[in-house]
Amino acid sequence: MKFNVVIPARYSSSRLPGKPLRDIAGKPMIQRVYEQASLSAADRVVVATDDQRIADVVEDFGGDCCMTSAEHPSGTDRLQEVAGILGLNAQDIVVNVQGDEPLIPPEVINQVAENLSNNPHAGVATLVEAIFKYDDFRNPNVVKALADARGMAMYFSRAPIPWPRDLLAGEVDDPMQRMSETLKPMRHIGIYAYRVEQLDQFVGWPVAPMEQLECLEQLRFLWNGTGIHIAEAVADVPGGVDTEADLLRIVDLMGEDI
């Protein structure tokens, strides 16, 4: 199986300006992400950016960078442009690794690519992990995913799904304990594998109503009938960096100081 990794990286961030270039234990964040992705089985790892400052840094540490349009409304659109620039074929697999996940485990990159390769009926593959805290279950910033018996996505939502009916009547003291093992709530991890064909379709579709409502672009695939394969991640994913607090958390996990 062959696949490419693309790391979209934008300089602008309302909560953490210049995020890809923020220092983490002596290296810019984008380098940390690139090095983790390079430990995967990917044939090629490419940073996709519209900012020359990021491109210069990637070049300085010897990485592969692709300049893209500044007009893209989403990272998926940016990915599609990179696939075209690289001359990839319709059935080639591209894994989108977020540029703010400096501790992304290489094994989950391989996993999501393998899952798509092994499921030809799916156009996209992604990963989830179990939710154990009720506060996370109710948090709209924690995206929940629900899959069917075949491991195919039924829905993604910022709302708590699946919701125990008895909770509405106040009959459940511990809603997380009420969940059965087969219907435990799952947090969506923002890593995707796509076939190039599906990326090309995505950019031609209008924004789907439920995508607009939930602000979750993966819902555009479901709205248009493209199957998304879901599996539980084989390794813990520490999460991304959106704030200064997140940055300090990552440094603490690395056991080093900035």
C-alpha positions in Angstrom: 0.0 0.0 0.0 1.2 3.5 -0.9 0.1 6.8 0.4 1.1 10.4 0.8 0.8 12.6 3.8 -0.2 16.3 3.4 0.0 18.7 6.4 -2.0 21.8 5.8 -0.5 24.7 7.7 -1.9 28.3 7.9 -0.2 31.1 9.7 -3.4 32.9 10.8 -5.1 31.6 14.0 -7.5 33.7 16.0 -6.5 32.0 19.3 -2.8 31.4 18.6 -1.3 33.6 15.9 1.6 32.1 13.9 0.7 28.7 15.4 2.8 26.5 13.0 5.9 28.4 13.8 5.5 28.4 17.6 8.5 26.9 19.4 8.2 23.5 21.1 11.3 22.4 22.9 13.7 24.1 20.3 11.8 23.3 17.1 8.9 25.0 15.4 5.6 23.1 15.7 5.4 22.4 12.0 8.8 20.6 12.2 7.5 18.5 15.1 4.5 17.4 13.1 6.6 16.8 9.9 9.0 14.6 11.8 6.2 12.5 13.3 4.6 12.1 9.9 7.9 11.1 8.4 8.1 8.2 10.9 5.0 6.7 9.2 5.1 4.4 6.1 4.2 7.3 3.8 5.9 7.6 0.5 6.0 11.3 0.8 5.3 14.0 3.4 4.4 17.4 2.2 3.5 20.6 4.0 0.8 22.6 2.2 0.8 26.3 3.0 -0.2 29.7 1.6 2.4 31.6 3.7 6.0 32.2 2.7 7.2 32.3 6.3 6.0 28.8 6.9 7.5 27.6 3.5 10.9 29.2 4.5 10.9 27.4 7.8 10.0 24.0 6.2 12.8 24.5 3.6 15.3 25.4 6.4 14.7 22.1 8.2 14.9 20.1 4.9 11.2 19.4 4.6 9.0 19.2 1.4 6.6 22.1 1.0 3.9 23.0 -1.6 2.6 26.5 -1.9 -1.2 26.7 -2.4 -3.9 29.3 -2.9 -4.8 31.6 0.0 -8.5 31.4 -1.1 -9.3 27.9 0.1 -12.3 27.8 2.5 -11.1 24.6 4.1 -8.1 22.3 4.6 -9.8 19.7 2.4 -9.8 22.1 -0.5 -6.1 22.8 0.1 -5.5 19.0 0.1 -7.2 18.7 -3.3 -5.0 21.4 -4.8 -1.9 19.6 -3.5 -3.0 16.3 -5.0 -3.3 18.0 -8.3 0.1 19.7 -8.1 1.7 16.3 -7.2 0.0 14.6 -10.1 -1.7 12.0 -8.0 -4.1 9.5 -9.6 -7.8 9.2 -8.8 -7.4 6.1 -6.5 -4.2 7.3 -4.8 -4.6 7.7 -1.0 -3.8 11.0 0.8 -3.7 11.3 4.6 -4.4 14.7 6.0 -2.4 15.2 9.2 -3.3 18.4 11.1 -0.4 20.9 11.3 -1.1 21.5 15.0 -0.6 17.9 16.3 3.1 17.7 17.1 2.7 14.4 19.0 0.6 12.6 16.4 1.6 8.9 16.6 3.0 7.5 13.3 1.0 4.3 13.8 -2.3 6.0 13.6 -1.3 7.6 10.3 -0.5 4.2 8.9 -3.8 2.8 10.4 -6.1 5.3 8.8 -4.4 4.8 5.4 -4.6 1.0 5.7 -8.2 1.2 6.7 -9.1 3.1 3.6 -7.1 0.8 1.4 -8.8 -2.2 2.9 -12.3 -0.8 2.5 -12.9 -0.1 -1.2 -16.6 0.8 -0.5 -15.4 3.8 1.5 -14.1 7.1 0.0 -12.8 8.4 3.3 -11.4 6.9 6.5 -11.0 8.5 9.9 -10.4 7.5 13.6 -12.1 7.9 17.0 -11.4 7.2 20.6 -13.7 6.5 23.6 -15.1 9.3 25.7 -15.1 8.6 29.4 -15.9 12.0 30.9 -19.4 13.4 30.9 -18.1 16.9 30.5 -16.4 15.9 27.3 -19.6 14.1 26.1 -21.6 17.4 26.6 -18.8 19.7 25.2 -19.7 21.0 21.7 -15.9 21.4 21.0 -15.5 17.6 21.3 -16.9 16.2 18.1 -18.8 12.9 18.5 -19.0 10.2 15.8 -21.4 7.3 15.5 -20.8 4.3 13.3 -22.8 1.3 12.2 -22.1 -2.4 12.6 -19.8 -2.3 9.5 -17.7 0.5 10.9 -19.2 3.1 8.5 -20.1 6.6 9.8 -23.7 7.3 10.5 -23.2 10.9 11.7 -20.8 13.3 13.3 -22.1 15.9 15.7 -21.1 18.5 18.3 -24.2 17.3 20.2 -23.9 14.3 22.6 -24.6 11.2 20.6 -25.8 8.5 21.2 -28.0 10.0 23.9 -29.5 7.7 26.6 -33.3 8.2 26.5 -33.7 7.7 30.3 -31.4 10.7 30.9 -34.2 12.9 29.8 -36.4 11.6 32.6 -33.7 12.0 35.2 -33.5 8.2 35.7 -29.8 8.0 35.2 -27.3 9.1 37.9 -24.2 8.3 35.8 -24.9 8.7 32.1 -21.5 7.4 31.1 -22.1 4.2 33.0 -25.5 3.8 31.3 -23.7 3.5 27.9 -23.3 -0.1 26.8 -19.8 -1.2 25.6 -21.1 -1.4 22.1 -22.6 2.1 22.1 -20.0 4.0 24.2 -19.6 7.6 23.0 -16.7 8.2 20.7 -14.6 11.4 20.1 -13.7 12.0 16.5 -10.0 12.4 16.0 -9.3 14.9 13.1 -7.1 12.7 10.9 -8.4 11.6 7.5 -7.4 9.4 4.6 -9.0 10.2 1.3 -8.9 8.8 -2.2 -8.0 11.7 -4.6 -11.3 11.0 -6.5 -13.3 11.9 -3.4 -11.3 15.1 -2.9 -12.1 16.1 -6.4 -15.8 15.5 -5.8 -15.7 17.4 -2.5 -14.5 20.7 -4.0 -17.3 20.5 -6.6 -20.1 20.0 -4.1 -21.9 23.0 -2.4 -21.7 23.2 1.3 -24.3 20.7 2.8 -27.0 22.0 5.1 -25.9 19.9 8.0 -22.3 20.8 7.4 -23.2 24.5 7.6 -25.3 23.9 10.8 -22.6 21.9 12.7 -19.6 23.5 11.1 -18.2 20.0 10.3 -17.0 19.7 6.7 -16.9 15.8 6.9 -20.7 15.9 6.8 -20.5 17.0 3.2 -19.3 13.6 2.3 -22.2 11.9 4.1 -24.7 14.3 2.6 -23.6 13.3 -0.8 -23.5 9.6 -0.2 -19.8 9.0 0.3 -19.0 6.4 2.9 -16.6 7.2 5.7 -14.9 4.3 7.5 -14.4 4.7 11.2 -12.1 2.8 13.6 -10.9 3.2 17.1 -7.3 4.5 17.1 -4.6 2.0 17.9 -2.7 4.6 19.9 -3.6 7.5 22.1 -3.6 10.8 20.2 -2.6 13.7 22.6 -4.6 16.2 20.7 -3.8 19.5 18.9 -2.7 22.9 19.9 -5.2 25.7 19.7 -4.3 27.9 22.7 -1.3 28.8 24.9 -2.6 26.3 27.4 -2.5 23.5 24.8 1.1 24.5 23.9 2.1 24.2 27.6 0.3 20.8 27.8 2.3 19.5 24.8 5.6 20.7 26.2 4.7 19.0 29.5 3.9 15.7 27.7 7.3 15.9 26.0 8.9 16.3 29.4 10.9 19.3 28.2 10.8 23.1 28.6 10.5 25.6 25.8 
